[in-house]
Amino acid sequence: MGIDGIPGPQVFRQRDVRRTATASVTVAQQLSPIGSIVAWAKTLAGVPALPAGWVQCDGQVLSDADSLLDGTTIPDLNGNNQFMRGNSTSGATGGSETMAHTHTIPGLLFEDDLQVDNSSLVTTASGDDADVVITSSGVGVGTDIARLTTSGASNAENRPPFYNVVWIMRIK
């Protein structure tokens, strides 16, 4: 039997449901167990204040005798641009805000030396072609190749585009 003797399931708009002593559980409480963490668009125009039973995840020690989490430190998830990662357990953290790294760039600086000692230069011509011949009793060729290296001395923005939200937790 449905509500008020009407058979079958009934659908009610939230604004039509009144809170009473016998029906004090809201839909949000039924869908979100205590300890649930959800994103909240706190400063979006028209968004109401944080409902009772929810707190911002700002690292506070919860002081609420009616909550099962009384005395627990709430995770600090706001302001750090942390990414949430699913797992079979909760509470662990990882990653790093910045990482030291080094890049090596292939050489861009070349120095070449050509040394010719005891040489003679002979030019021959036949028709439209000319040949230059260098003869020497000692020829030395040296090549120096330099590699350029840079290291991560400062931070650089490398986050993908994002939208800020406030993380909140259900405490009761």
C-alpha positions as protocol buffer text, in pm:
chain_id: "A"
residue {
  index: 1
  type: MET
  ca { x: 0 y: 0 z: 0 }
}
residue {
  index: 2
  type: GLY
  ca { x: 131 y: 350 z: -83 }
}
residue {
  index: 3
  type: ILE
  ca { x: 108 y: 671 z: 118 }
}
residue {
  index: 4
  type: ASP
  ca { x: -242 y: 782 z: 230 }
}
residue {
  index: 5
  type: GLY
  ca { x: -394 y: 457 z: 108 }
}
residue {
  index: 6
  type: ILE
  ca { x: -305 y: 523 z: -257 }
}
residue {
  index: 7
  type: PRO
  ca { x: -172 y: 199 z: -409 }
}
residue {
  index: 8
  type: GLY
  ca { x: 165 y: 187 z: -583 }
}
residue {
  index: 9
  type: PRO
  ca { x: 480 y: 398 z: -559 }
}
residue {
  index: 10
  type: GLN
  ca { x: 445 y: 772 z: -521 }
}
residue {
  index: 11
  type: VAL
  ca { x: 673 y: 1052 z: -652 }
}
residue {
  index: 12
  type: PHE
  ca { x: 691 y: 1377 z: -459 }
}
residue {
  index: 13
  type: ARG
  ca { x: 874 y: 1700 z: -539 }
}
residue {
  index: 14
  type: GLN
  ca { x: 1132 y: 1791 z: -277 }
}
residue {
  index: 15
  type: ARG
  ca { x: 964 y: 2124 z: -200 }
}
residue {
  index: 16
  type: ASP
  ca { x: 641 y: 1938 z: -118 }
}
residue {
  index: 17
  type: VAL
  ca { x: 806 y: 1707 z: 137 }
}
residue {
  index: 18
  type: ARG
  ca { x: 797 y: 1842 z: 493 }
}
residue {
  index: 19
  type: ARG
  ca { x: 1039 y: 1731 z: 762 }
}
residue {
  index: 20
  type: THR
  ca { x: 868 y: 1568 z: 1058 }
}
residue {
  index: 21
  type: ALA
  ca { x: 987 y: 1375 z: 1361 }
}
residue {
  index: 22
  type: THR
  ca { x: 892 y: 1047 z: 1195 }
}
residue {
  index: 23
  type: ALA
  ca { x: 1035 y: 1131 z: 851 }
}
residue {
  index: 24
  type: SER
  ca { x: 1362 y: 1314 z: 922 }
}
residue {
  index: 25
  type: VAL
  ca { x: 1584 y: 1133 z: 668 }
}
residue {
  index: 26
  type: THR
  ca { x: 1634 y: 1334 z: 349 }
}
residue {
  index: 27
  type: VAL
  ca { x: 1701 y: 1189 z: 6 }
}
residue {
  index: 28
  type: ALA
  ca { x: 2060 y: 1319 z: 22 }
}
residue {
  index: 29
  type: GLN
  ca { x: 2115 y: 1132 z: 349 }
}
residue {
  index: 30
  type: GLN
  ca { x: 1981 y: 812 z: 196 }
}
residue {
  index: 31
  type: LEU
  ca { x: 2209 y: 842 z: -109 }
}
residue {
  index: 32
  type: SER
  ca { x: 2526 y: 964 z: 66 }
}
residue {
  index: 33
  type: PRO
  ca { x: 2654 y: 755 z: 356 }
}
residue {
  index: 34
  type: ILE
  ca { x: 2837 y: 922 z: 646 }
}
residue {
  index: 35
  type: GLY
  ca { x: 3193 y: 992 z: 529 }
}
residue {
  index: 36
  type: SER
  ca { x: 3090 y: 1061 z: 167 }
}
residue {
  index: 37
  type: ILE
  ca { x: 3299 y: 1331 z: 0 }
}
residue {
  index: 38
  type: VAL
  ca { x: 3135 y: 1526 z: -281 }
}
residue {
  index: 39
  type: ALA
  ca { x: 3210 y: 1834 z: -490 }
}
residue {
  index: 40
  type: TRP
  ca { x: 3006 y: 2146 z: -409 }
}
residue {
  index: 41
  type: ALA
  ca { x: 2981 y: 2461 z: -624 }
}
residue {
  index: 42
  type: LYS
  ca { x: 2978 y: 2686 z: -316 }
}
residue {
  index: 43
  type: THR
  ca { x: 3009 y: 3026 z: -489 }
}
residue {
  index: 44
  type: LEU
  ca { x: 2785 y: 2957 z: -787 }
}
residue {
  index: 45
  type: ALA
  ca { x: 2497 y: 3205 z: -795 }
}
residue {
  index: 46
  type: GLY
  ca { x: 2184 y: 3063 z: -635 }
}
residue {
  index: 47
  type: VAL
  ca { x: 2353 y: 2775 z: -450 }
}
residue {
  index: 48
  type: PRO
  ca { x: 2220 y: 2757 z: -93 }
}
residue {
  index: 49
  type: ALA
  ca { x: 2439 y: 2738 z: 216 }
}
residue {
  index: 50
  type: LEU
  ca { x: 2594 y: 2408 z: 319 }
}
residue {
  index: 51
  type: PRO
  ca { x: 2317 y: 2189 z: 464 }
}
residue {
  index: 52
  type: ALA
  ca { x: 2326 y: 2055 z: 820 }
}
residue {
  index: 53
  type: GLY
  ca { x: 2523 y: 1733 z: 853 }
}
residue {
  index: 54
  type: TRP
  ca { x: 2789 y: 1840 z: 603 }
}
residue {
  index: 55
  type: VAL
  ca { x: 3126 y: 2016 z: 657 }
}
residue {
  index: 56
  type: GLN
  ca { x: 3394 y: 2149 z: 425 }
}
residue {
  index: 57
  type: CYS
  ca { x: 3700 y: 1924 z: 386 }
}
residue {
  index: 58
  type: ASP
  ca { x: 3939 y: 2181 z: 532 }
}
residue {
  index: 59
  type: GLY
  ca { x: 4147 y: 1979 z: 780 }
}
residue {
  index: 60
  type: GLN
  ca { x: 3941 y: 2071 z: 1085 }
}
residue {
  index: 61
  type: VAL
  ca { x: 3904 y: 1845 z: 1387 }
}
residue {
  index: 62
  type: LEU
  ca { x: 3531 y: 1776 z: 1396 }
}
residue {
  index: 63
  type: SER
  ca { x: 3360 y: 1888 z: 1716 }
}
residue {
  index: 64
  type: ASP
  ca { x: 3003 y: 1761 z: 1687 }
}
residue {
  index: 65
  type: ALA
  ca { x: 2876 y: 1529 z: 1959 }
}
residue {
  index: 66
  type: ASP
  ca { x: 2586 y: 1417 z: 1736 }
}
residue {
  index: 67
  type: SER
  ca { x: 2824 y: 1287 z: 1467 }
}
residue {
  index: 68
  type: LEU
  ca { x: 2983 y: 944 z: 1455 }
}
residue {
  index: 69
  type: LEU
  ca { x: 3297 y: 1128 z: 1337 }
}
residue {
  index: 70
  type: ASP
  ca { x: 3322 y: 1354 z: 1646 }
}
residue {
  index: 71
  type: GLY
  ca { x: 3693 y: 1414 z: 1724 }
}
residue {
  index: 72
  type: THR
  ca { x: 3806 y: 1297 z: 1378 }
}
residue {
  index: 73
  type: THR
  ca { x: 4030 y: 1515 z: 1161 }
}
residue {
  index: 74
  type: ILE
  ca { x: 3845 y: 1588 z: 837 }
}
residue {
  index: 75
  type: PRO
  ca { x: 4069 y: 1556 z: 526 }
}
residue {
  index: 76
  type: ASP
  ca { x: 4208 y: 1885 z: 393 }
}
residue {
  index: 77
  type: LEU
  ca { x: 4115 y: 1866 z: 25 }
}
residue {
  index: 78
  type: ASN
  ca { x: 4043 y: 2230 z: -60 }
}
residue {
  index: 79
  type: GLY
  ca { x: 4308 y: 2461 z: -203 }
}
residue {
  index: 80
  type: ASN
  ca { x: 4563 y: 2195 z: -295 }
}
residue {
  index: 81
  type: ASN
  ca { x: 4430 y: 2104 z: -640 }
}
residue {
  index: 82
  type: GLN
  ca { x: 4443 y: 1740 z: -540 }
}
residue {
  index: 83
  type: PHE
  ca { x: 4311 y: 1474 z: -770 }
}
residue {
  index: 84
  type: MET
  ca { x: 4086 y: 1212 z: -613 }
}
residue {
  index: 85
  type: ARG
  ca { x: 4180 y: 852 z: -685 }
}
residue {
  index: 86
  type: GLY
  ca { x: 3962 y: 550 z: -625 }
}
residue {
  index: 87
  type: ASN
  ca { x: 4091 y: 257 z: -418 }
}
residue {
  index: 88
  type: SER
  ca { x: 3961 y: -23 z: -197 }
}
residue {
  index: 89
  type: THR
  ca { x: 4072 y: 170 z: 114 }
}
residue {
  index: 90
  type: SER
  ca { x: 4065 y: 542 z: 186 }
}
residue {
  index: 91
  type: GLY
  ca { x: 4284 y: 800 z: 354 }
}
residue {
  index: 92
  type: ALA
  ca { x: 4618 y: 734 z: 185 }
}
residue {
  index: 93
  type: THR
  ca { x: 4785 y: 1017 z: -6 }
}
residue {
  index: 94
  type: GLY
  ca { x: 5059 y: 1025 z: -265 }
}
residue {
  index: 95
  type: GLY
  ca { x: 5217 y: 1213 z: -548 }
}
residue {
  index: 96
  type: SER
  ca { x: 5423 y: 1529 z: -540 }
}
residue {
  index: 97
  type: GLU
  ca { x: 5346 y: 1891 z: -613 }
}
residue {
  index: 98
  type: THR
  ca { x: 5675 y: 1935 z: -796 }
}
residue {
  index: 99
  type: MET
  ca { x: 5939 y: 1698 z: -918 }
}
residue {
  index: 100
  type: ALA
  ca { x: 6305 y: 1769 z: -985 }
}
residue {
  index: 101
  type: HIS
  ca { x: 6399 y: 1681 z: -1339 }
}
residue {
  index: 102
  type: THR
  ca { x: 6671 y: 1742 z: -1596 }
}
residue {
  index: 103
  type: HIS
  ca { x: 6651 y: 1773 z: -1974 }
}
residue {
  index: 104
  type: THR
  ca { x: 6947 y: 1713 z: -2204 }
}
residue {
  index: 105
  type: ILE
  ca { x: 6934 y: 1884 z: -2541 }
}
residue {
  index: 106
  type: PRO
  ca { x: 7146 y: 1744 z: -2825 }
}
residue {
  index: 107
  type: GLY
  ca { x: 7452 y: 1960 z: -2900 }
}
residue {
  index: 108
  type: LEU
  ca { x: 7397 y: 2289 z: -3071 }
}
residue {
  index: 109
  type: LEU
  ca { x: 7750 y: 2428 z: -3044 }
}
residue {
  index: 110
  type: PHE
  ca { x: 8023 y: 2301 z: -3275 }
}
residue {
  index: 111
  type: GLU
  ca { x: 8387 y: 2401 z: -3291 }
}
residue {
  index: 112
  type: ASP
  ca { x: 8600 y: 2272 z: -3579 }
}
residue {
  index: 113
  type: ASP
  ca { x: 8976 y: 2312 z: -3619 }
}
residue {
  index: 114
  type: LEU
  ca { x: 9171 y: 2240 z: -3938 }
}
residue {
  index: 115
  type: GLN
  ca { x: 9544 y: 2247 z: -3906 }
}
residue {
  index: 116
  type: VAL
  ca { x: 9765 y: 2216 z: -4215 }
}
residue {
  index: 117
  type: ASP
  ca { x: 10145 y: 2210 z: -4173 }
}
residue {
  index: 118
  type: ASN
  ca { x: 10420 y: 2192 z: -4437 }
}
residue {
  index: 119
  type: SER
  ca { x: 10157 y: 2236 z: -4705 }
}
residue {
  index: 120
  type: SER
  ca { x: 10149 y: 2326 z: -5065 }
}
residue {
  index: 121
  type: LEU
  ca { x: 9849 y: 2442 z: -5262 }
}
residue {
  index: 122
  type: VAL
  ca { x: 9822 y: 2327 z: -5621 }
}
residue {
  index: 123
  type: THR
  ca { x: 9555 y: 2450 z: -5860 }
}
residue {
  index: 124
  type: THR
  ca { x: 9498 y: 2279 z: -6192 }
}
residue {
  index: 125
  type: ALA
  ca { x: 9260 y: 2379 z: -6464 }
}
residue {
  index: 126
  type: SER
  ca { x: 9136 y: 2194 z: -6767 }
}
residue {
  index: 127
  type: GLY
  ca { x: 8847 y: 2329 z: -6969 }
}
residue {
  index: 128
  type: ASP
  ca { x: 8571 y: 2467 z: -6745 }
}
residue {
  index: 129
  type: ASP
  ca { x: 8676 y: 2263 z: -6434 }
}
residue {
  index: 130
  type: ALA
  ca { x: 8928 y: 2366 z: -6171 }
}
residue {
  index: 131
  type: ASP
  ca { x: 9066 y: 2142 z: -5897 }
}
residue {
  index: 132
  type: VAL
  ca { x: 9224 y: 2255 z: -5573 }
}
residue {
  index: 133
  type: VAL
  ca { x: 9455 y: 2005 z: -5411 }
}
residue {
  index: 134
  type: ILE
  ca { x: 9615 y: 2049 z: -5069 }
}
residue {
  index: 135
  type: THR
  ca { x: 9915 y: 1833 z: -5006 }
}
residue {
  index: 136
  type: SER
  ca { x: 10076 y: 1818 z: -4667 }
}
residue {
  index: 137
  type: SER
  ca { x: 10312 y: 1614 z: -4461 }
}
residue {
  index: 138
  type: GLY
  ca { x: 10088 y: 1657 z: -4154 }
}
residue {
  index: 139
  type: VAL
  ca { x: 9718 y: 1732 z: -4132 }
}
residue {
  index: 140
  type: GLY
  ca { x: 9523 y: 1745 z: -3805 }
}
residue {
  index: 141
  type: VAL
  ca { x: 9146 y: 1777 z: -3778 }
}
residue {
  index: 142
  type: GLY
  ca { x: 8973 y: 1826 z: -3443 }
}
residue {
  index: 143
  type: THR
  ca { x: 8603 y: 1858 z: -3363 }
}
residue {
  index: 144
  type: ASP
  ca { x: 8459 y: 1962 z: -3027 }
}
residue {
  index: 145
  type: ILE
  ca { x: 8087 y: 1897 z: -2968 }
}
residue {
  index: 146
  type: ALA
  ca { x: 7915 y: 2053 z: -2667 }
}
residue {
  index: 147
  type: ARG
  ca { x: 7591 y: 1933 z: -2505 }
}
residue {
  index: 148
  type: LEU
  ca { x: 7359 y: 2182 z: -2341 }
}
residue {
  index: 149
  type: THR
  ca { x: 7184 y: 2082 z: -2015 }
}
residue {
  index: 150
  type: THR
  ca { x: 6904 y: 2250 z: -1826 }
}
residue {
  index: 151
  type: SER
  ca { x: 6761 y: 2157 z: -1488 }
}
residue {
  index: 152
  type: GLY
  ca { x: 6430 y: 2226 z: -1317 }
}
residue {
  index: 153
  type: ALA
  ca { x: 6519 y: 2517 z: -1090 }
}
residue {
  index: 154
  type: SER
  ca { x: 6167 y: 2658 z: -1074 }
}
residue {
  index: 155
  type: ASN
  ca { x: 5806 y: 2543 z: -1096 }
}
residue {
  index: 156
  type: ALA
  ca { x: 5600 y: 2567 z: -1412 }
}
residue {
  index: 157
  type: GLU
  ca { x: 5223 y: 2536 z: -1459 }
}
residue {
  index: 158
  type: ASN
  ca { x: 5142 y: 2197 z: -1605 }
}
residue {
  index: 159
  type: ARG
  ca { x: 4784 y: 2130 z: -1492 }
}
residue {
  index: 160
  type: PRO
  ca { x: 4509 y: 2064 z: -1746 }
}
residue {
  index: 161
  type: PRO
  ca { x: 4215 y: 2308 z: -1760 }
}
residue {
  index: 162
  type: PHE
  ca { x: 4007 y: 2279 z: -1444 }
}
residue {
  index: 163
  type: TYR
  ca { x: 3701 y: 2406 z: -1255 }
}
residue {
  index: 164
  type: ASN
  ca { x: 3732 y: 2483 z: -884 }
}
residue {
  index: 165
  type: VAL
  ca { x: 3491 y: 2313 z: -644 }
}
residue {
  index: 166
  type: VAL
  ca { x: 3473 y: 2291 z: -266 }
}
residue {
  index: 167
  type: TRP
  ca { x: 3499 y: 1936 z: -131 }
}
residue {
  index: 168
  type: ILE
  ca { x: 3249 y: 1860 z: 146 }
}
residue {
  index: 169
  type: MET
  ca { x: 3190 y: 1555 z: 366 }
}
residue {
  index: 170
  type: ARG
  ca { x: 2874 y: 1418 z: 520 }
}
residue {
  index: 171
  type: ILE
  ca { x: 2927 y: 1384 z: 895 }
}
residue {
  index: 172
  type: LYS
  ca { x: 2579 y: 1283 z: 1016 }
}
